Amino acid sequence: MYSGGCRLSSERVNGGDRLLPIEVGTVVAGGGTTGAVVAATLAAAGESVLLLEAGPDYGPFDAARWPRELLDPSDTTTSHDWNIGVRRPSGGLLAFERGRVIGGSSAVNGCVVSWGCRADYDNWVRAGLHAWSAERLEPLLRTATATLRSRRYGLAELTPFQRLWHASAPSVGIPAVADLNDLDGASGIAPSEFNVAEGVRWNASFAFLDPVRQRNNLTIVGGCVVDRVLLDGTRVHGIRAVTNAGIEDVAAGRAILTAGTYGSPAILMRSGIGDPASVARAGVTPVVELPGVGRNLQDHLAVMLRYTGTPRLVRETVQFARHHRSPHEQVIAKARSSVSRGPFDLHLYPVGGASANWREPWKWKVGIALLQPTARGHVSIATPDPRSAPTVDARHILDPSADDLKALADGIEIARSITAATQVGQTLGQELSRWRAGSSRSHVRGWIRENLVHYHHPVGTCRMGGPGDADAVVDAAGAVRGVSGLFVADCSVMPRVPRANTNVPAAALALGIAQRLTRAST
Ligand SMILES: Cc1cc2nc3c(=O)[nH]c(=O)nc-3n(C[C@H](O)[C@H](O)[C@H](O)COP(=O)(O)OP(=O)(O)OC[C@H]3O[C@@H](n4cnc5c(N)ncnc54)[C@H](O)[C@@H]3O)c2cc1C
């Protein structure tokens, strides 16, 4: 287990003890999916870039220093995690996993490559963000997908459970389709695309940073927590960070925050940028009033149906695993609930299969994720100390709306109709969920509430908005309102979560913002 970012030193570092340069052109704060994209794009354009990451930097893939679990794509891992979470009213822990390592969450994630649908991005245009139409985003999605070395698994590579699920969905009206990432596609089932190359989780660090790591104009420092942006009035003049040597200031004309949906609003608030009352409550002097910072937190809501499995399924899976290594998720069905306002609003995804990390008893599950939730939470800071993780107010999970509950209940019915109508049910064995078909509506909704988890796709806490949008934190170019030289370019700027797993949409967005910045500086 990795045990944290840096030594708990609070001394200011001078001269020769410094780990960071005195001055750079651009500081990129956070070396995850989007930080890798932004730093690589600016560095390739010849700009002087310092990329700071709280977790370790294990170097390029070829250096072979990466821990095995970060390379193994068959299951997600929490070995490099921020340990953010909240207690449920019932007492259990609701964890908000996030990668803390170069490559960020792309270094720990499920590797599903997903684009969503045209309406997701065209709705951003309707909110005044004309640069982000699906038409303009599509080439960026394509570039991000190719750079991450994505590929689709063939039917012969699907585990027995995944193959059965794929074969069975058409019997309840979800057709087999060729491509889940067709932006105009509606309901359908297919094997997903995965950024797995040579049997390795091909994270954003390998994909984007490795080709530019040797450049003299790019410096990457791991084990370095960004505290705040240094401001001269309302203009950025640098960044303060905590390294293994202590507190270090770096002068920079531009700072780009890519610390993720929980990390970026926290850096803004520690810099005095946000809702003045909540910034002051955390012990920070307010500097720039931007009430939207930390608000609008949303994530896909999900529940898991669990099954006992059967001896036959275990036998077939063990046999399959002798010849194949495959991710624990391989197939996704896009489906519509009765409250859907578009082509689909649910992902149904079987989880379970052949993996070195999996021990018996096998955990056979079907996930049901709501892709257009209406509930919202928020992120705040409790103290100015950058070593304290941000606080997540999880209303977006713990307080779902009636429509959110209805959509998920519909999704459960669809999943159950697949297992009831076909061979999958016999092969999966008993469902272990507490409620059964025929239960009252309030019982069903109570069960969903108690068992809600998230699909690991938080967005929205530094929302982009058009010119008249008072609550927006950044404009369409990622520039922070009211501060010059400061940008946000990660998942936090998405105004609404797309109907997609968010890694590739985030990379595409970061690519778009970085390309504009390089064009602006030439
Ligand atoms: C378990 C899991 C499974 C997932 N599965 C999938 C999937 O299969 N497909 C998919 O599309 N998406 C998936 N996702 C989501 C996807 O990985 C994220 O949407 C994407 O990585 C977000 O990119 P980001 O750059 O916004 O944030 P991140 O990649 O999380 O990067 C933020 C980085 O900033 C660093 N940081 C934060 N604060 C500071 C600070 N103060 N100073 C310095 N560094 C800081 C963090 O350590 C991290 O490296 C998954 C996520 C998780 C956690």
The ligand as a Gaussian input file, in Angstrom:
#p B3LYP/6-31G(d) Opt

LIG

0 1
 C      -11.951000       3.165000      -9.640000
 C      -12.240000       3.980000     -10.875000
 C      -12.689000       3.356000     -12.024000
 C      -12.962000       4.105000     -13.172000
 N      -13.272000       3.462000     -14.332000
 C      -13.371000       4.172000     -15.475000
 C      -13.500000       3.516000     -16.729000
 O      -13.484000       2.290000     -16.823000
 N      -13.645000       4.288000     -17.842000
 C      -13.666000       5.648000     -17.783000
 O      -13.847000       6.296000     -18.818000
 N      -13.518000       6.288000     -16.607000
 C      -13.321000       5.590000     -15.472000
 N      -13.089000       6.244000     -14.307000
 C      -13.105000       7.714000     -14.311000
 C      -11.861000       8.336000     -14.984000
 O      -10.697000       7.650000     -14.620000
 C      -11.820000       9.802000     -14.589000
 O      -12.977000      10.433000     -15.113000
 C      -10.597000      10.558000     -15.124000
 O       -9.410000       9.907000     -14.793000
 C      -10.616000      11.954000     -14.524000
 O       -9.497000      12.687000     -14.962000
 P       -9.040000      13.972000     -14.147000
 O       -7.765000      14.415000     -14.759000
 O      -10.177000      14.922000     -14.045000
 O       -8.769000      13.441000     -12.658000
 P       -7.696000      12.396000     -12.157000
 O       -7.283000      11.468000     -13.233000
 O       -8.250000      11.814000     -10.910000
 O       -6.422000      13.278000     -11.850000
 C       -6.305000      14.199000     -10.792000
 C       -4.840000      14.151000     -10.348000
 O       -4.554000      15.275000      -9.550000
 C       -3.795000      14.865000      -8.430000
 N       -4.048000      15.854000      -7.382000
 C       -5.203000      16.127000      -6.721000
 N       -5.035000      17.135000      -5.847000
 C       -3.733000      17.510000      -5.972000
 C       -2.944000      18.494000      -5.345000
 N       -3.447000      19.345000      -4.410000
 N       -1.630000      18.616000      -5.684000
 C       -1.085000      17.784000      -6.627000
 N       -1.791000      16.810000      -7.255000
 C       -3.108000      16.705000      -6.940000
 C       -4.319000      13.460000      -8.119000
 O       -3.414000      12.727000      -7.336000
 C       -4.528000      12.903000      -9.510000
 O       -3.359000      12.286000     -10.006000
 C      -12.808000       5.526000     -13.138000
 C      -12.344000       6.153000     -11.982000
 C      -12.045000       5.405000     -10.864000
 C      -11.517000       6.096000      -9.636000

